[in-house]
Amino acid sequence: MPVYLAYDGSINASWISRYAVRMAANHPERRLNIIYIEDAAVPAPALEAGLRRVEFEAQAVGVTAEVMIRPMRQGVPGGLIDAIPEGPETFIVCGTRVKMGRRGLLRGTISERLLRLRRYNVIAIRVVQPGLLGLPGNLLAPVSGDPRGFQAGIPMLSLMARDIRLLHLLHVLETKRSRFSLMPEAANARKLAGAMGYIRGIEADLLDKLPIDPARVDSHVRMADNWTRETIVQAARLHAGLIFVEAPILGLIGRFGFGDAHERLLADSPCDVAVYRGAV
């Protein structure tokens, strides 16, 4: 299946489309389906100009772009669900809100609904640096919990691999620093060794499945009392162009809450953020 771009005609959608174009360029089919659900929110001339711009940028990198304009069905989400085939071979690129507001950046959006469905490989992107043009350079991937969550994101990473200069894996041990300092040295060493073993296992699996030079992959373990804040710090330190983070399962079941860790990451990140969920 090709890559699908959920397009709404906004400037933000144009920024996000550059990631979709690059992912399509790295897909064997080299095809991008641009889906717009008719909602009369964008004047026809502006919509046509935006679609032509995406088509031109796709053509420039050898990607065939096909525009699909579909009617709403119980709103925009229903139109998208009708138009996009389900399955682990389907990739959907969509976006977050531009401004935080009272609702947050992802909570209640069409992208959140697509992530919750878990029927496709979905990547919801917040663009902070439009000048990157979908070429993040350094990518930071925070990992925790069941490794299968990150493994489900590898197919999406594979469509970015050629555009990644350095891929940093980050595992944050959430603990109070004062508590860590009071623990016996041997216990601390065991905890850190376990964390490093965990992330090395993820790195080995990544290198087995992703076409990327091992010299371009590095793993980091950090201790902090807040993984979101530490991820933001490390993104700045490592000059990351994109943070690639799994959507939380609990957050998807109960919707993203305002003040949720992922909402804070989206709001405070110094670089672009991609929240992903693989198909089950």
N, C-alpha and C positions, 0 to 999 in steps of 0.2 A: 504494500500500500504506500502511496506517496505521503508527503507531509501536507498537513492542512493548516491554514492560517485563518483563525477566527478574526475577521476584519470588521471594524465598525466605522471606518472613514475618518477617524480622528488623527491628529498629529501623533499622539501616543501610539496608535496602531501602526503608523508609518515607521516609527522607531523600532517597534517590536518586529515588524515585517523583515527587518534586516537579519535578525536571528533566524527567522523562518527560511529566508532565501539561502543563508549559509548552510542550514541543516539540509535543505533540499539539494544543495550543490554537493553535499557529501553522501547523499542517499543514492543507492544504485539506480533508481528510476529517474533521478534528476528532474523531478516534477513537483510543482507546488500548486495545490488547490487553494484558491483564495475564496473563502465563503463569507458572503455578506447577507445577513438576514434583513429583509426590508422592514424598516421601522419608521421611515420618514423623518429620522432625526438629523440626517445630513442632506443638504441641498444637492441635487443631481450633479451640477457642474463640479462641485468640490469632491464628490464621491468619484466621479469619472476621472478627475485629475489624479486623485490619490491612487486609484487602481492602476492607471497607466504608469505611474511612477514605480509601483511595485513590479509590474510586468517588465518595465525597462530594466530595473536593477536585476531581476531574475535572468533576463535574456543576456545581460552583460557577463554572467558567470556560467552560461550554458544551461540554464534551468528553464524548462517549459512551464509557464504559468497559465493556469486555467481559472477563469473567474466564474464563480457559481453564485448567482443571486437567487435566494430562496425565500418563500413566504414564511411569516411567523406561524407557529402553532403553539398556542398557550404561551405566547411570548417568544423572545429570541432563543432561549435555551431549547425549547421544543423544536424549533426550526433547525438548529444545529444538530440535535440528536437524530432528527429524521434524515439529515443530509450526509452524516459522517458514519461510515461503517465501523462497527465495533470490532475489537480484537487487538492482540498484542503487536500486530504489525502496523497499527494506525498511530500516527504521531500528530498531536494537536498542539499548535503554538498559540497562546492567547496572552492576555495581559491583566494587570491589576489597575486599580484607580491611580490617577496621577497625584491627587491630593488626599491627605489622610482624612480630614473631616471627622465627624462623630462616628461614622460607620467603619472606619479603618480603611485599609488599602485592598484587602482581599475578601473580607467578610461580606457575605451577601451578594457577591459578584457572580456573573455567569461562569467565570473561570473557576471559582470555588465549587460551583455545582458540577462542572465537568471533572474536577479533581475528585470529588466525593463519589462520583459514579463508579470510578475504577474500571471502566470499560475500555479505556484507551491509554496510550502513553501521553500524558498531558504535562505540559510545561508552561507555567504562568509566570510571565516576566515583568519585572518592574525596571524600566530603563532610567538610570540616573545619569549616565554619561552617553548621550546619543552620538557623540563624536566617535565612539568606538566602532560604529557601523556594524554591530553584530560580531565583531572580532575581539573577544575579551582578552586575549593574550594569556594572562595568568588567571587560573581558575582555582577557587577555594571551595572544597567540599567538606562541610562538617558532617561527621558520622557518629552515630551512637545507636544503642539498642540492637535489635535483630539485624544482622548483616544482610538479610534478604531484602530489606527495604532499599538499601543502597544498590544491591545487585539489580533490582528492578529498574533502576535509573541508568544502568550502563548502556542499554540500547540508545537512550537519548544522548548520553555522553559520546557514544560512537559517532554520532552525526556532528559533533563539535570537535572531535579529536584533532583534525588537521589544523584547526584554528587556535589550538591551545599551545602556548609556549611552555608553560609550567603548570602542572596539576598538583595542587597541595591538598592532601587529606588531613583533616584536623579532628582529633578526638579530645573533647574537654571533659576532664574529671570534675564534676561539680561537687565542691566541698568547701566548707569554711576554712579559710587559710589558718585561722587561729587553732581550729581543731586539728588540721594537718600538722601544724608545728608541735602539737602536744602528743601526737602519736609516736610510738617507738620507731626508731630509724628503720629497723628491719621490716616493720609492717608497712611503712611508707614505700620502701623499696619494692616489696611484693606487689603493692597496689599499682605502682608505676610500671612495673614489669608486666603485670597483667594487661594494663591498658596498652602498652606498646605491642604486646603479642596480639591483642585484638585488632589493632589498626594495621599491623603487618600482615595479618591474615586477609584483611580487606584489600590491602595493596596487592598481595599476591593474586587474589581472585581477579582484581581489576586488570592486572597486566596479562592474565591468561585470556581475558575476553576482549580487551580493548586494543586496537592497533596503535599503540603509542610507545615511543622509546622509553625504556625504564629510567634513563637518565633524566627524563622530563617529569618524573613523578617523585614526590617527597611526602613523607608522613611526619606528623607533629602530634605530640601529646602535651596538653597544657592543663594545669590545675587552676580552677577559678570558682568563685561562688555563683557565677551567672554565665551560662554558655553563650547566651545571645551577646552580651557585652564583650566577652572574650573573642567571639567570632568577628565582631566588628573591629576590635583592636588588631587581630591577626590579619584581617583583610587589608587594613591600612598598612601594616608592617610589611606584608608580602606583596604590596602593590597589585592586589587582585583586581581584575576587571569585572569578574562575575563571581557571585556566591551561588553555589548549586546545592540546594537544601531540600531534603525530603519533606513533603507535607505530613504533619502529624496525624496519625490515625484517629486519635481521640478528638483532635480539632475538627477532622472531617466529619466525624459522626455527630458531634454536637455543634458544629459550625465554629469558625474562628471567633474567639471572644476578643472584645476590645481590650487591649493591654496584653493579649496573648504574646508569647515569646516570638512567634513568627511575624506577628504584626509589628512588633518593636524592631525586629531585624529589617523588615521591609522599609520601615520609616526612617531608621537611623543609619542604614548602611551607606558607606562612602562610595559604593560601586553598584553596578546592576545586580539584581537578585533574581534567580530562577527557582521557583517552588515547583517541585515535580512529584508526580505519582505515576508509577507504572501500572499497566493493566494486570489484572489477576486472571 
